[in-house]
Amino acid sequence: MKRIVVATNNKGKIEEIKQILSEYDLLTLNDINCNIEVDEDADTFEANSLKKAREIYKVTGMPCIADDSGLCIDEFNGWPGVYSARFLGENATQEERNNAILERMKNLEKNQRTARFVCVITYYDGENIIVGKGETVGIITNEPRGNDGFGFDPLFEVESGKTYAELGKEEKNKISHRKRALENLKKQLTNM
């Protein structure tokens, strides 16, 4: 079974990734005692995920997958996008970020609340660079809904009328942007 380091300590992401790439032996940064914080300072999801994968590979010498993902609100030209985790600064809580988005959108009609979750996952093994991309379209709700999820999940309503946080992990993993990116990556890894 191929060992791959997943360049995150985000429990929600790790759980999602392990469910989808179950045929690989996935190690977290904690598993290998790697305490590196890679500065995500690029202006695209692709560049950030590649930077993280390369940095972790350089330190561990092990194949690595790293993702960058974010919420892109159409009305604001894709904002917060690559800045999703830090548009309020490094120390803001997720609740503060969610509240800031709701506040900024409070006067918008439903047709102005369209958004996309975008995920780019990059595999790097010192030689090969493989990129998987995924996207899910939805709308931003007027208030948070649901308790099963993380990040912007309570604000992001999909076609079913439920938010990511109302779907439950199994249902979310069938349609999530991360699943789509992982499936895309997995297909390419299998052909490697």
Steps between C-alpha positions, in 0.01 A plus 500: 500500500647833390579742784416865448528791741193725513622856555241608755400463861141607434298207643202559272714496186697195613183302567360590158827416321542165680147395406558573133862379464453195722724278286806706600687506830448866586707664770421835654763757593438405865562132418852581383570774756525767232421844639554705187258783428524584130414862423218500243596825334431419133207651315355175362378175657734308267812689605420470872436125485817435299707714737373304801558161334855594398590640842375193686669265251827692542489446878365142511627345176157336471238543227258768611157630415400852594185690432388855486135573493267784558166662460455716190199733504394600149357841597843598637707372205599180681578658838620376748651227276860416590464730802206302645690393812665835562292787359440624855858436608681192627337497844132529400274210591287317246190641667637853449571426133151355450341802670705741287378333181137505616533867596650593163220314319206598721329721240547268203216313333516122455609529135796715615615243756649241262835356599740216433717289721826436313765245593836429341700202626857449390706182526878538498762228538817688407446423133131486411250781546139392471215747549139416575232769487144505624218748533151503649247771423251631754368810672586677824219474755366790710608328822706196601318165484609156614755361742679234295792658324774755534608831352238665282285183486207654698473786246525303175170368366508249216239397244311280749418809709723383785828651611817292504462499880149352476594219262705274724849386407402215271259707293737797490787281383295393199480856366773703669760703314771310688354164393494614140861618521606176674318284244671695223837455673436131575427428133833653403692324782358166389632559147846599627 
